[in-house]
Amino acid sequence: PLPRRMGNCFASGGAGVGYAAAEGKSESGTLSEAGLTVDDLRHAPEHAALNSEAIDTELDTTQPLAHYLISSSHNTYMKGGQFTFTGGDVDHTMYATVIEGGCRCVEIDVYDATPASSDDCEVYHGNETLSGGSLSLRTVMATIAGKLPANHLPLIINCENHLDGEAGGDTFAKVVRSQWGEKLLLAEGAAAALTGPLEELRGRVLIRMKNKDAWPQLGAIIALQNSTFRGCDNPAGYGPCNTSSISEDKLGKKLLSKKLLSEDSCLDVRDSHGEADDDDKLISPAEAAAAIKYNAERVTRVYPRALALHSQNYSPLKAWEGGCGVAALNWQAAGEPMDVNGALFARHRSCGYVLKPQYQLPPFAPAAPTCTVRVTVVGVVAAAGATPKPPVRKLFFVRARVLSAHAHAFETDSPAFRLGNAPFVDAVLPAAAGVTPMLSFVRFELRQDTLAGSTLVGSCTHWLPGIKQGVRRFAFVDKSAANIDAAEYVLLASVALDVVKA
């Protein structure tokens, strides 16, 4: 029997592709029309996919903290799953990993030390047995400090408070002060600092924490109060120091009033496991207007659902489209959500901050700009300097995904082809309309076709405005469970944007 993708190449590749395209072509009409050769695209720097002038710009640091999206980590102290029975374990080196990757909001769950100590606290998840042990708070703080670059933009340490009494709060405050000293932004003066330019917070460390019993020593070091969310239209008494945390599966119910959701809002499949639930509603900028305005004055943190025991991630676009500044992800879980996060925060030399789109900032445009994205998959060829040995009699295809705030994930597949001497398909894929460019990403996946479905071999994910127009070279990152190294291949494709309209 024919593999599924060979039998479906008319439907997945667009009109006129035809059955023969499943075997590929030895020459590309797209390259001929553009006056390009494979060698041009393999080697010339100007034919690389990304526009460094759009990616490596200087960040505008004149806005207050709440006007930025911040690269963020959930339960940073865990590697693997969230508990030992799902393959998890505590590891202080995870803090070094995420800081080096540009993360600027890390998390600790802090408990009293056992046995009791006036000199240290412990960090773990739930209990020590389920976490595979515990970490010293001093060790965690020292690890973070050791990896922070000089002159860094503000680091937020999100602390989940499990301390039993005021003495534990005093110990925590003592450890924090001893590590950070004058870098620590104290509660006194925090409101003024948080409403001033981000630049004035450069080099500072902000503690975000709940202090429900108003312990004075603890309260003095908390710059961002973790406060109960009361609704976007009722933030009475909440200033810039009041921030809230919302689980991603409750985001629509809490952050967006049900009355704001249009009756014809439909399910949007955007999480890593490909399932939609009742909270995955497609939200337009108009429906998100109250949340966007609320989040322009304070920081809201979104975190993975409680049942993500294996460290599954959600799409950070769910948080960003409502203006939530902190989309906390499990950095140890590779996949599309982390790839999207990495693509956004690759901007500004991976400093960990990105200014929100203009429509999410005062004076708040009534609608976000949109565009139409058109993708042409030319083919997959050996990378410069590589001499891969492609699998015999295996079929592959390229899956193109356009991921955007306020829009359904667009996905389509190229016709199938064999890696090797006939690598071209020249497939013009259906257009993706209604895309919000500043919060949009293009993802290409090289997949091996099988009778049971397909296997991910490699992928690349890029921020849409950072992709050069015309036929370009896209490098795959190897993700393979198959016997092939995707890094030995490059995708030749073009991504074109229609004129942006308001």
N, C-alpha and C positions, 0 to 999 in steps of 0.2 A: 504493500500500500504506500501511496505517496505521503510524505510528511505534510502536516496540516498547512504550513505556510506556502508550500509549492502549489497546493491545490487552490489556495485563496489569493494568488498573486494579483488577479484582476481587481479584487475588492480592496486589498490593502495597499496596492501601489498606485491606484488611480487609473483613469481611462487611458487605454492605449499601451499599457505596459506589457501585458500579454504573458503567455505561458513561457515563452523562450527566455524571458528575463530571469527566470529562476536559475538558469545556468550562468547568468552574467554575460557581459560583453568584454571583448579585449580592448576596445577603444571607447572613448567617451565623447559623445556629441556636445555635451555641456562644456567640456574643457576646450574642444575645438572652437566653439563659438566665442569663448572668452579669450582665445589666443594663448592658452596656458598649457603647460606640460606637467606630467606627474613629478618630474624632477624639480620643476619650479616650486611646486607646492610642498614637496618634501623638505627642501633645503632653505628656501629664501625666508628670512625673518619677517619680511613684509607680508607673507602669506599665512602667518600664524593667526589663529582665530581671534585672539583678544587684542583690543586696542589699549595699549598701556597708558596712553594719554587720558583715556576715560577711567581707567582703573586706579592708576597711581597718582591721583590728584591729592592736593592738600585738603584736609577736612576743615570745613568752616566751623570754628570752635567759639563763635560769638553768641550762640544760642544757649538757653538754660538746659539742664540735664534732661528734663522731660521731653525735649524736642528731638531726642536721639533714640535710635534702636541700638541695643547693647548686646554684644555677643556673650551668651550666658550658658552656664552649666548647671544641671540638676544633680543633686546628691554626688558631688564631685569626688567624694572620698571612696566611692564604690567602683570596682572594675568588674566586668562581666555582668551578671544579673543583679537584681536588687537585694537578694538574700542568698545565703549559701545553698539553699535547696534549688535555686535557679542559676547556680554557677557563679554567684557573686562572692566578693571578698573585699575587705577594706585595704586601701593602699594609698599611702600619702604621696606617692610619685604621680598619681593622677592629677594632682594640683600642678605639678611641674609641666605635665603634658598639655593641659588645657591652657595654662598661661602662655606657654611657648606657641600655642596655636592661635593666640590672639584673644582668648576669652578674658572678659573684664568684669564678670559677675560670677563668682563661685559660691558654693554652698557648703555649710557644715551643719550637722545635727549635734548639738553640744549637751553633754550630760555631766553630772558630778563624777569626779574620779572615784574609783573603787580600788583600794580603800580610800576613805575621804582624805582629801588633800587641800591645803590652803595655797598650793603653788601651781596647780595644773587642773585641767578638766579633760574629759575624754570625748572622742568623736566616733560615732558608729550609727548603725541604722536599726532602729527597733530594739534590739538587744544584742549583746556581744556574741552570743552563740549563733544567732541567725546572720550576723554580719561577718562571722569568721574572725572575730577579735575586735579590738578597739585601737584607736590612734590617740597619741598625745596631742592635745591642743597646741602646745608649744611647738611640737614637731611640724604640725600642719602649717602654723603661721610662719615658721622659719622656712619651710619649703616654698611657700608662696613668695615670701620676700626675696628668696634667693633667685627666683626666675623672673621677677618683674623687671622690665627694661628701665633704664634711666629715663626720666622725664615722661613717664607713662601717663596716659589719661586715667581718670579716677577708677580705682578698683572698688567694686561693691562686694562685700562679704555678706551673703545672705545666711543668717543664723536661725536655725530652728531651735527654740528654747525648751529644753527638757530639764532644766536645773530645778532641784527640789526646794531650795530655800534661798534666802537673801545672801547667805554666806557663799553659796555657789555663784550667785551673780557677782558678788564682790571679787571672787577668784577669777572669774571670766574677765571682768573689767581690768584686773591687774595684769593678766597675761597679755591682753590686747594692748594695753598702754605700754607695757614693757617692750613689746615687739615693734610697735609702729611709732611711738613717741609723737613728735610734732606733725607727722604725716597724717595722723588721725583727725578726721573732721568731727568735732565734738557737737553735742546737741545744741549747746549755746552758740548761736551764730549760724547754725545749719540752714535755717530758712532763707537767710539772706544769700548764703553761698549757693543754694540750690536754684535760686531764681536769677542768679548772675550768670555770666558767660561760662561755658564749660571750660574755657582756657584757664580760668581762675581756680579750677579744681585739679589741674594737672599735678600729678605727683601725690595726690591725696588718697586716703583709704576711708571708705564709708562703711560703717556697720549698719546692716538692715536687720531688725529684730523686733520681736514682740516683748513688751515688758508689762505684762498684765497686772502685776502686783506693785508696780511703780517703785521698784528698788532704786534708791537714789544713785548709787555708784554705777549700776548698770545703765540707768537712764541717761547718765551724763555722757556716755560714749556712743549712744545710738543716734546717728544722723538721719536715718530713714526708719520711721516707725511702721512696723507691719500691723496695719489696722484692718478691721473688718470692713469688707466692701458693703456700702450702703446704697448703691445705685448711682448711675451717672447723673441723674437729675437731682440727687439729694445728698451732696457732699458737705452738708452743713458742719462747720467746725473743722473741716479737713483742709489743711494747707499743703504746701509742697513737700513737707516732711512725712505726710501720711501716704503710705503706699499699701496696696492690697495684693494678695496672691489668689489666683483662680485656677482650678484644675481645667485642663484643655477640654475635657468632656462636659464641663459645666459652663464653658465660656459664653455660648449663646444665651443660655438661660439667665446668667447673672449679669454679664456686661451689656447685653442687648435686651431691652424690654421686648417681651413677646408681641406687644402691640406694634413694635416697629417692623416686625418681620412681615413681609408681604405674603398674602395667602398663596401665591403661586411660587414662593421660594421652594427650590427643589434640593434634593440631597447632592452633596458635592463630595466625591471620593478623592480625598487628598492625603490620607494617612498612609504610613509605610506598609501596613498590612492589607491595604486595598479594601477596607470595609468602611461603609458609611453608617452612622448612627443618627439618632434623632437630633443630635446637636450639630451635625455637620451641614448646617444650612448655608446656602450661598447668600452672602451678604453684600449688598450694593453699598457704595459710598454714602448714599442718602440714608440708607437704613442704619449705617454705622456712625452717622453724624454726631449723635450725642456721646458715644464712646470716644470718638476721635477728639472731640473738644475736651472731654474729661481727662483723657490721657495726655493732652498737650500741657496740662498743669501739674501732673503728678505721674509717678512711675507705677505701672501695673505689671506684675510678674505672672506669667502663665507657666504652668508646670505639667508634666505628663500625668495621665490618669493613674489612680491608685492601683489598678489591676495590671499595669505594665510591668509585671514582675521580672520579665526577661529584658528589661530596659528598652522596650519598644518606644519609638518616638512618634510624635505627631508632626504634621506639617507646620513649620513656624509661620507660614502664611496665614494660618488661622488667627494667630495673635497679632501679626503685623498689620493685617487689613483693618483691625479695630484700633490701631494706634498704640497697642501695648508695647512698651519699650523693651521689656525683658521676656524673651521666649526661651525658657530654660530647657535644654535638651540633654539627653544622656550621651555624652561625648564618646563613650566606649562602644556605642551601637552604630556601626557603619550602615549606611543606606541613604536613600534619597533625602530625608529630612536634614541629615548632617551635611550632605553635599550641597543642598540649597543654602543652608546656613553658611557654609564655607565660601560659597560663591558670592554671597552678599558682602560678607566681612573680609573678603580678599581686597576690597576697595580700601583706599587711603593707607596702603602699605600695612594692612592687617592690624590697624591700631585698636580694633575692637569696637569702634563706634561708627555709625552711619547716620547722617541727618535724615529725618523722616521726609517722605515726599511732600512737596509743597502743599498739596490739597489737604494734608493732615496738620498743617500749621496755620496760625492766624495770618490772614483773615478767613481762612477755610473756604476754598472754592466749592461751589455747590456740586460739582462733579469732577471725578478724576479724569485726566486725559487718557484716551485709549488709542490703540492702533491694531492693525492686522499683521500677523506674522506669517510669512510664506517660507517654507523650507524645501530645499531640493537636496536629496541625497544622491551624490555623484557615485561614490563607491568607497571601498575600504582597501588600502594598499599597505605594503610594508613601510615601516617608519625608516627615516634616514639612518643608514648604518646598520639596520637590522636585516638578518637573513633568516626569517622564520620558516619553519617547516609546517605548513598548514595541514590539518588533519585530512586524510583521504576520505572522500565520499561523505563529507559532512556539509550540511547546509546551514547558512547563517543569514540573519537579516538585521537591519538597523531599526530600532524603535525610537521615534522622535516624540518627546513630550514637551509641551509648552505649559509652564506652571505660572499662574498669575493670581494676585489678590483680586477678589471680587469677580472671579470667573471660574468656570469649570476647568479642571485639568484636561488639556487637549492631548490626545495620544493617537498616533497612527504608525503603521509599520511599512517598511520598504518591502519590495519583492525579495524573495530568497535568492541567495547567490552562494557560490563556492569561493573560498579564499584561495588566491593563487593567481593564475594567468588570466583569468577573466573576471576582474573584480568590480566592474562598473555596472550600475543599474540605471543611472540618470532618472531617478524617480522624483517627479514633482508631487509633493504630498498636499493633501487638502489644507486650506488656509485656516489659521486660528484667529478668530475675530474677538473684539471686545477685550483686548489685553491691556492691562495697566502697566506701562513699560517700566517705571521705576521700581515696581515690586513684581517683576517677572523674570523668569529663568527658562533657558532652553537646555534640555537634557537629552543626550543621545546615548543609547544603550546598544552595544553589540551583543547579540543573543544567538545562541546555537539552537537550531530548531530540532525538536525531537518529536516522536510519535505521541509522547505524553504532554507536550507543551513546549517550553523553551527554558534554556539555562542562561543566566546572565554571565557574560564573559568579561565585559569591561564597560565603563561608562565615562562620560564627562558632563559636567553641569556648569553652566556659566550664566552670569547676570546679563540679561538681554541687552541693555544699552552698551555693555562693554564688548559686544561682538562686532567685528568688522563686517561691513557689507561685502557681497561678492563671494566667490568660491574660496574657501579657507581650509586650513589644516587643523583638525581637532584631535588632540592627543587623548587616547583612552587611559584611564586608570584601571589597572587589573583588578577585577572582582571575581575571578573565575573559580568555579567549581569544576570546570571542564579542563581537559589536558591541553591548554593553550595559554600563552602569555599575551594578554591584550595590549600590553605596553609595546609590543613589537609591531603594532599596526597603528595606522592613523586613518581617521575618517576624512574624506573630502566632501564638503557640503557647503551650501550657501544658506544664510538666514537673512531674509529681506523684510524690512518694515515698511508698511504703507505710511503715508504722512500722518503724523499724530494729530488728533482732533480733540477739541475740548468737549 
